[in-house]
Amino acid sequence: MTALRVEHVYVHVPFCARRCTYCDFSIAVRRSVPWRAFAEAVDAEWRVRDLVGTTAPLRGLYLGGGTPSHLGGEGVAALLDTLRQHVVLRADTEVTIEANPEDITPAALRAWRAAGANRLSIGVQSFDDRVLAWMHRVHDATAARVAVQAARDAGFDNLSVDLIFALPDGITRDWDRDVNEALALRVEHVSLYGLTVEPQTPLGRQAQRGAIDVADDERYAGEFLRAHDALTAAGFEHYEVSNFGLPGRRAVHNGAYWRGVPYLGLGPSAHGFDGAIRRWNTAAYAAWHDAVAAGRDPVAGQETLDAGNHLAEAVYLGLRTSDGLAVDARDLQHVQRWIDAGWVRVQSADGDLRLVCTAHGWLRLDALAADLTAFRSGS
């Protein structure tokens, strides 16, 4: 990562109050969060990896997790102060904190704002208290609403909320009501994620025992499409398969992933990409911390993208956003059946023809990307 200057930095903050039913991320459940030790370890990783000179003034800094807001006001401020020793945060740098409603207090919000944070991504997931309890979330629906209002009162004018759809059969939930509740909060951005059942999670073990039945494809598609209709009717742009933003409110940092531009990852399990090599850190917090404290690079693995990887990623990333994928006449002949089916449309941009997925197409994203990749590679 030292050969190229990047404009986007991701920091994985692993701490959580508890593990959610569906979570398979790298987390460390802590009642008392060692925020000072974490900030020092992030600084140590930077120095161990000799990253001096790798960044230009940042366009995006993203604190993800885990639950970065679990650091509290003082902890987030300490982490951002540490990062400022190595990066330049301009007035227009998007600084995002992933936050859970129970952590969003007036005192914490004041500290985050003073430290330079200007965007919150709030893990609401549902406005149904029964669903939240099943998910093993700490907050309830009232806390989510209060958190959004508190963020507004503190001066945050760029808020995103996350919602999870396609819950298992038997979990009573009014999905349309949840989407409308999010709209009623008048946030600038909404992210929707279909529930994924991972084997090594409490949810995965329930599925293995036959205690739950996952949502079928028809219900998954129905909930996705109804949310698309409701959000776009309210003025949101469906600009990426899982993301909706009001005009001018697309997530700047996350857009780096979808454009395939370089970014730096710090913290346990964090990934980074320099345009040719993708690397990822060791996942466990203790192992990551011990490595950087001992002066060792915490890398767990890396891969160099070959021509085939670049081709596959270019197709997949192009199709997953509303900017679309540049195509030629030969491509168009191959995908004519997709156009006829209403899965994609062709539009002109800057003199190029671009293939853009519709909401129905995004439901088939993996299959469409694999098909077009195989066609372009001649396999």
C-alpha positions as CSV (number, residue, x, y, z in Angstrom):
1,M,0.0,0.0,0.0
2,T,3.0,2.3,0.3
3,A,3.4,2.8,-3.5
4,L,0.2,4.7,-4.0
5,R,-1.5,7.7,-2.4
6,V,-5.1,7.1,-1.4
7,E,-8.0,9.4,-0.6
8,H,-10.1,6.9,1.4
9,V,-9.4,5.3,4.8
10,Y,-11.4,2.7,6.6
11,V,-10.9,1.8,10.3
12,H,-12.5,-1.3,11.7
13,V,-13.6,-0.7,15.3
14,P,-14.5,-4.2,16.6
15,F,-16.2,-3.4,19.9
16,C,-19.8,-4.2,20.5
17,A,-22.1,-4.4,23.5
18,R,-23.3,-7.8,22.4
19,R,-23.3,-10.0,19.2
20,C,-26.5,-9.8,17.1
21,T,-28.2,-13.0,16.0
22,Y,-27.1,-12.7,12.4
23,C,-23.6,-11.2,12.9
24,D,-20.4,-12.9,11.6
25,F,-18.2,-9.8,11.6
26,S,-15.0,-9.5,13.5
27,I,-16.2,-8.1,16.9
28,A,-15.0,-8.0,20.5
29,V,-17.8,-7.8,23.0
30,R,-16.7,-5.4,25.8
31,R,-18.7,-3.7,28.5
32,S,-15.7,-1.4,29.2
33,V,-14.2,-0.4,25.9
34,P,-10.4,0.1,25.8
35,W,-10.6,3.1,23.6
36,R,-7.3,4.6,24.5
37,A,-5.5,1.3,23.8
38,F,-7.3,0.9,20.5
39,A,-6.3,4.4,19.3
40,E,-2.7,3.7,20.2
41,A,-2.9,0.4,18.4
42,V,-4.2,2.1,15.2
43,D,-1.3,4.5,15.4
44,A,1.1,1.5,15.9
45,E,-0.3,-0.2,12.8
46,W,0.3,2.9,10.7
47,R,3.9,3.1,11.9
48,V,4.5,-0.7,11.6
49,R,3.3,-0.7,8.0
50,D,5.3,2.4,7.2
51,L,2.4,4.2,5.6
52,V,3.9,7.7,5.7
53,G,3.1,9.5,2.5
54,T,0.4,7.0,1.4
55,T,-2.5,9.4,1.7
56,A,-3.5,12.5,-0.1
57,P,-6.1,14.8,1.7
58,L,-8.9,12.4,2.3
59,R,-12.2,12.4,0.5
60,G,-13.7,9.8,2.9
61,L,-12.9,8.4,6.3
62,Y,-15.1,5.7,7.5
63,L,-15.3,4.2,11.0
64,G,-17.0,0.8,10.7
65,G,-17.3,-2.2,12.8
66,G,-18.3,-3.6,15.1
67,T,-19.9,-0.6,16.7
68,P,-17.6,2.5,16.4
69,S,-20.1,4.5,18.5
70,H,-19.4,2.1,21.4
71,L,-16.1,4.0,21.8
72,G,-18.2,6.9,23.2
73,G,-17.5,10.5,22.7
74,E,-14.0,10.6,24.2
75,G,-13.0,7.4,22.4
76,V,-14.0,8.5,18.9
77,A,-12.3,11.9,19.5
78,A,-9.1,10.2,20.5
79,L,-9.2,7.9,17.5
80,L,-9.8,10.9,15.1
81,D,-7.0,12.8,16.8
82,T,-4.7,9.9,16.3
83,L,-5.6,9.6,12.6
84,R,-5.0,13.3,12.1
85,Q,-1.3,12.7,12.9
86,H,-1.2,10.8,9.6
87,V,-4.0,12.1,7.4
88,V,-5.4,15.4,6.3
89,L,-9.1,15.9,7.0
90,R,-10.5,18.8,5.0
91,A,-13.7,20.7,5.6
92,D,-15.3,18.7,2.8
93,T,-14.0,15.3,3.9
94,E,-16.9,12.9,4.6
95,V,-16.2,11.5,8.1
96,T,-18.7,8.7,8.8
97,I,-19.3,6.9,12.1
98,E,-21.4,3.7,12.2
99,A,-23.5,4.2,15.3
100,N,-26.1,2.2,17.3
101,P,-29.0,4.2,18.8
102,E,-28.2,3.3,22.4
103,D,-24.8,5.1,22.0
104,I,-26.2,8.3,20.5
105,T,-26.4,10.7,23.4
106,P,-26.2,14.5,23.4
107,A,-22.8,14.4,25.0
108,A,-21.4,11.8,22.5
109,L,-22.8,13.7,19.6
110,R,-21.2,17.0,20.7
111,A,-17.9,15.2,21.1
112,W,-18.2,13.6,17.6
113,R,-19.1,16.8,15.9
114,A,-16.2,18.7,17.7
115,A,-13.8,15.9,16.6
116,G,-14.8,16.3,12.9
117,A,-17.5,13.7,12.2
118,N,-20.1,14.9,9.8
119,R,-22.1,11.8,8.9
120,L,-23.7,9.0,10.9
121,S,-24.8,5.6,9.7
122,I,-27.3,4.4,12.2
123,G,-28.0,0.7,12.7
124,V,-31.7,0.8,13.2
125,Q,-32.5,-2.5,11.4
126,S,-36.2,-2.4,12.3
127,F,-38.8,-0.3,14.1
128,D,-40.5,-3.4,15.6
129,D,-39.5,-4.1,19.2
130,R,-40.2,-7.8,18.8
131,V,-38.0,-8.0,15.8
132,L,-35.2,-6.1,17.5
133,A,-35.4,-8.4,20.5
134,W,-35.1,-11.4,18.2
135,M,-32.1,-9.8,16.5
136,H,-30.5,-9.4,19.9
137,R,-30.2,-5.7,19.4
138,V,-29.8,-3.5,22.5
139,H,-32.1,-0.6,21.4
140,D,-35.8,-0.4,20.8
141,A,-37.8,1.5,18.2
142,T,-38.3,4.5,20.4
143,A,-34.5,4.8,21.0
144,A,-33.9,4.8,17.2
145,R,-36.3,7.7,16.7
146,V,-34.9,9.6,19.7
147,A,-31.3,9.0,18.3
148,V,-32.1,10.5,14.9
149,Q,-33.7,13.6,16.5
150,A,-30.8,14.0,18.9
151,A,-28.4,13.9,15.9
152,R,-30.3,16.6,14.2
153,D,-30.3,18.7,17.3
154,A,-26.5,18.3,17.5
155,G,-26.1,19.6,13.9
156,F,-25.7,16.4,11.9
157,D,-27.3,17.1,8.5
158,N,-26.2,13.8,6.8
159,L,-27.8,10.8,8.3
160,S,-28.2,7.3,7.0
161,V,-30.3,4.4,8.6
162,D,-29.8,0.7,7.9
163,L,-32.8,-1.7,7.6
164,I,-32.7,-5.5,7.3
165,F,-35.3,-7.3,5.1
166,A,-36.2,-10.9,4.3
167,L,-36.3,-12.2,7.8
168,P,-37.0,-15.9,8.4
169,D,-40.5,-17.2,8.0
170,G,-42.3,-17.1,11.3
171,I,-40.8,-13.8,12.4
172,T,-43.8,-11.4,12.3
173,R,-42.8,-8.1,10.8
174,D,-44.5,-5.4,8.8
175,W,-41.7,-4.5,6.3
176,D,-43.7,-1.8,4.6
177,R,-44.3,-0.1,7.9
178,D,-40.5,-0.2,8.7
179,V,-39.7,1.5,5.3
180,N,-42.4,4.2,6.0
181,E,-41.0,4.8,9.5
182,A,-37.5,5.4,8.0
183,L,-39.0,7.9,5.5
184,A,-40.8,9.6,8.3
185,L,-37.5,10.4,10.0
186,R,-36.5,12.4,6.9
187,V,-33.0,11.1,6.8
188,E,-30.7,11.7,3.7
189,H,-29.8,8.1,3.1
190,V,-31.1,4.5,3.6
191,S,-29.3,1.2,3.3
192,L,-31.2,-2.0,2.9
193,Y,-29.7,-5.4,3.5
194,G,-31.3,-8.8,2.8
195,L,-30.7,-11.1,5.8
196,T,-27.8,-13.5,5.1
197,V,-27.7,-16.7,7.2
198,E,-24.0,-17.4,8.0
199,P,-23.1,-20.8,9.4
200,Q,-21.1,-19.7,12.4
201,T,-23.7,-17.4,13.8
202,P,-26.6,-18.0,16.3
203,L,-28.9,-17.6,13.3
204,G,-26.9,-20.1,11.3
205,R,-27.1,-22.7,14.1
206,Q,-30.8,-22.2,14.3
207,A,-31.1,-22.9,10.6
208,Q,-29.0,-26.0,10.9
209,R,-31.3,-27.3,13.6
210,G,-34.3,-26.6,11.5
211,A,-35.6,-24.1,14.0
212,I,-36.1,-21.4,11.3
213,D,-36.9,-21.3,7.6
214,V,-35.1,-18.6,5.6
215,A,-37.2,-16.3,3.4
216,D,-37.7,-17.7,-0.1
217,D,-36.7,-15.9,-3.3
218,E,-40.2,-14.6,-3.9
219,R,-40.6,-12.9,-0.6
220,Y,-37.0,-11.6,-0.8
221,A,-37.7,-10.0,-4.2
222,G,-41.1,-8.7,-3.1
223,E,-39.7,-6.8,-0.1
224,F,-36.8,-5.4,-2.1
225,L,-39.0,-4.2,-4.9
226,R,-41.6,-2.6,-2.6
227,A,-38.9,-0.8,-0.7
228,H,-37.4,0.4,-4.0
229,D,-40.8,1.7,-5.1
230,A,-41.5,3.5,-1.8
231,L,-38.0,5.1,-1.5
232,T,-37.7,6.3,-5.1
233,A,-41.3,7.7,-5.0
234,A,-40.1,9.8,-2.0
235,G,-37.2,11.3,-4.0
236,F,-34.4,8.9,-3.2
237,E,-32.0,7.7,-5.9
238,H,-31.4,4.0,-5.9
239,Y,-27.8,4.5,-6.8
240,E,-26.3,1.1,-5.7
241,V,-28.0,-2.3,-5.2
242,S,-28.4,-1.8,-1.4
243,N,-28.3,2.0,-1.1
244,F,-30.6,4.9,-1.6
245,G,-29.7,8.6,-1.2
246,L,-31.4,11.9,-1.7
247,P,-29.7,13.9,-4.6
248,G,-26.2,14.8,-3.6
249,R,-26.2,12.4,-0.6
250,R,-24.5,9.3,-2.0
251,A,-22.0,7.8,0.4
252,V,-18.6,9.2,-0.7
253,H,-16.4,6.7,1.0
254,N,-18.4,3.6,0.1
255,G,-18.4,4.8,-3.5
256,A,-14.6,4.2,-3.5
257,Y,-15.3,0.4,-3.2
258,W,-17.8,0.4,-6.0
259,R,-15.5,2.4,-8.3
260,G,-12.6,0.1,-7.6
261,V,-10.3,2.9,-6.5
262,P,-7.6,2.4,-3.9
263,Y,-8.4,2.6,-0.1
264,L,-6.5,1.9,3.1
265,G,-7.8,-0.4,5.8
266,L,-6.8,-0.3,9.4
267,G,-7.8,-2.4,12.4
268,P,-8.7,-6.1,12.9
269,S,-10.1,-7.8,9.8
270,A,-9.8,-4.5,7.8
271,H,-9.2,-4.8,4.0
272,G,-7.3,-2.5,1.8
273,F,-6.7,-2.2,-1.9
274,D,-3.9,-0.4,-3.8
275,G,-5.3,-1.0,-7.3
276,A,-3.4,-4.2,-7.9
277,I,-3.1,-6.0,-4.5
278,R,-5.9,-6.6,-2.0
279,R,-4.8,-7.3,1.6
280,W,-6.6,-8.1,4.8
281,N,-5.7,-8.0,8.5
282,T,-6.0,-10.7,11.0
283,A,-9.5,-10.8,12.3
284,A,-9.3,-11.3,16.1
285,Y,-8.9,-8.1,18.0
286,A,-6.4,-9.6,20.5
287,A,-4.2,-11.0,17.8
288,W,-4.3,-7.8,15.8
289,H,-3.5,-5.7,18.9
290,D,-0.6,-8.0,19.9
291,A,0.9,-8.0,16.4
292,V,1.1,-4.2,16.1
293,A,2.2,-3.8,19.7
294,A,5.1,-6.1,18.9
295,G,6.0,-4.2,15.8
296,R,4.6,-6.7,13.3
297,D,2.4,-6.2,10.3
298,P,-1.0,-7.6,11.2
299,V,-1.6,-8.8,7.7
300,A,-3.4,-12.2,7.4
301,G,-3.3,-12.5,3.7
302,Q,-3.2,-10.8,0.3
303,E,-3.9,-11.4,-3.3
304,T,-2.7,-9.9,-6.5
305,L,-5.5,-9.4,-9.0
306,D,-4.7,-10.8,-12.4
307,A,-6.4,-9.9,-15.7
308,G,-9.3,-12.2,-15.0
309,N,-9.9,-10.8,-11.6
310,H,-9.8,-7.2,-12.9
311,L,-12.3,-8.2,-15.7
312,A,-14.7,-9.8,-13.3
313,E,-14.5,-7.0,-10.8
314,A,-15.0,-4.3,-13.5
315,V,-18.2,-6.0,-14.7
316,Y,-19.6,-6.7,-11.2
317,L,-18.8,-3.3,-9.8
318,G,-20.1,-1.5,-12.9
319,L,-23.4,-3.4,-12.8
320,R,-24.0,-2.8,-9.1
321,T,-24.3,1.0,-9.3
322,S,-26.6,3.3,-11.2
323,D,-23.6,4.7,-13.1
324,G,-23.6,1.4,-15.0
325,L,-21.0,-0.4,-17.1
326,A,-19.5,0.9,-20.3
327,V,-20.5,-1.5,-23.2
328,D,-20.0,-1.9,-26.9
329,A,-22.2,-3.2,-29.7
330,R,-21.0,-6.8,-29.2
331,D,-21.9,-6.6,-25.5
332,L,-25.3,-5.2,-26.3
333,Q,-26.0,-8.0,-28.7
334,H,-25.2,-10.5,-25.9
335,V,-27.4,-8.9,-23.3
336,Q,-30.4,-8.1,-25.6
337,R,-32.4,-10.7,-23.8
338,W,-31.8,-8.9,-20.5
339,I,-33.0,-5.7,-22.0
340,D,-36.1,-7.4,-23.3
341,A,-36.7,-8.9,-19.8
342,G,-36.5,-5.5,-18.1
343,W,-33.4,-6.4,-16.1
344,V,-31.1,-3.7,-17.6
345,R,-31.4,-0.6,-19.7
346,V,-29.0,1.2,-21.9
347,Q,-28.2,4.9,-21.5
348,S,-25.7,7.3,-22.9
349,A,-23.2,9.1,-20.7
350,D,-20.2,11.2,-21.7
351,G,-20.3,9.6,-25.2
352,D,-20.3,6.1,-23.8
353,L,-23.1,3.5,-23.9
354,R,-23.6,2.2,-20.4
355,L,-25.6,-0.8,-19.2
356,V,-27.5,0.0,-16.0
357,C,-29.4,-2.6,-13.9
358,T,-33.0,-2.0,-13.0
359,A,-34.2,-3.0,-9.5
360,H,-35.3,-6.4,-11.1
361,G,-31.8,-6.7,-12.6
362,W,-30.1,-6.1,-9.2
363,L,-32.0,-9.1,-7.9
364,R,-30.0,-11.1,-10.4
365,L,-26.8,-9.2,-10.1
366,D,-24.5,-12.2,-9.4
367,A,-25.8,-14.2,-12.3
368,L,-25.7,-11.3,-14.8
369,A,-22.2,-10.3,-13.8
370,A,-21.0,-13.9,-14.1
371,D,-22.6,-14.3,-17.5
372,L,-21.2,-11.1,-19.0
373,T,-17.7,-11.8,-17.5
374,A,-17.7,-15.2,-19.1
375,F,-18.8,-13.7,-22.4
376,R,-16.1,-11.0,-22.4
377,S,-13.4,-13.5,-21.4
378,G,-14.5,-15.9,-24.2
379,S,-15.0,-18.8,-21.7
